[in-house]
Amino acid sequence: MRSQGAMARLLAVGGPLVRFDLPVMVAVVLLLAPVFWSGRRIWRVEGGGLAVACLVYLGAVLVMRI
């Protein structure tokens, strides 16, 4: 019996993911890049801003999904 090996298929991506979630993910990566370049230290204001941004994103996702 011969092994099939790993098989890959394309994954269908929905419109809301491409229009909302993907740009948000790219923005978060760009916002976090300086944090990782500056010795991986987050100041209190930066941490608060990230926490608020996380809550805003969560609220937006919940409103869009309901």
C-alpha positions as CSV (number, residue, x, y, z in Angstrom):
1,M,0.0,0.0,0.0
2,R,1.4,3.3,-1.1
3,S,1.2,6.4,1.1
4,Q,-0.7,9.4,-0.3
5,G,1.4,11.9,1.6
6,A,0.1,15.3,2.6
7,M,-2.8,16.6,0.5
8,A,-3.6,20.3,0.3
9,R,-6.8,21.9,-0.8
10,L,-7.8,25.5,-1.3
11,L,-9.8,26.9,1.5
12,A,-12.8,29.0,0.7
13,V,-12.7,32.4,2.4
14,G,-15.9,34.4,3.0
15,G,-16.4,38.0,2.0
16,P,-16.6,39.4,5.6
17,L,-13.2,37.9,6.4
18,V,-11.6,39.6,3.4
19,R,-13.4,42.9,3.9
20,F,-13.1,43.4,7.6
21,D,-10.9,40.9,9.5
22,L,-8.0,40.7,7.2
23,P,-7.4,44.5,7.1
24,V,-7.7,44.6,10.9
25,M,-5.1,41.8,11.2
26,V,-2.7,43.7,8.9
27,A,-3.2,46.9,10.9
28,V,-2.5,45.1,14.2
29,V,0.7,43.6,12.8
30,L,1.8,47.1,11.7
31,L,1.0,48.5,15.1
32,L,2.8,45.8,17.0
33,A,6.0,45.8,14.9
34,P,7.5,48.8,16.8
35,V,6.7,47.1,20.1
36,F,8.8,44.1,19.1
37,W,11.6,46.3,17.7
38,S,11.8,48.3,21.0
39,G,12.9,45.5,23.2
40,R,9.5,43.9,23.6
41,R,8.4,46.4,26.3
42,I,4.9,47.8,26.3
43,W,4.3,51.0,28.2
44,R,1.1,51.4,30.2
45,V,-0.5,53.7,27.7
46,E,0.3,51.4,24.8
47,G,-1.1,48.4,26.7
48,G,-4.2,50.4,27.5
49,G,-4.6,51.3,23.8
50,L,-4.2,47.7,22.7
51,A,-6.7,46.6,25.3
52,V,-9.2,49.2,24.1
53,A,-8.5,48.3,20.5
54,C,-9.2,44.6,21.3
55,L,-12.5,45.5,22.9
56,V,-13.5,47.6,20.0
57,Y,-12.7,44.9,17.6
58,L,-14.6,42.3,19.7
59,G,-17.6,44.6,19.8
60,A,-17.5,45.2,16.1
61,V,-17.3,41.5,15.3
62,L,-20.2,40.7,17.7
63,V,-22.3,43.5,16.1
64,M,-21.5,42.3,12.6
65,R,-22.2,38.6,13.4
66,I,-25.6,39.2,15.2
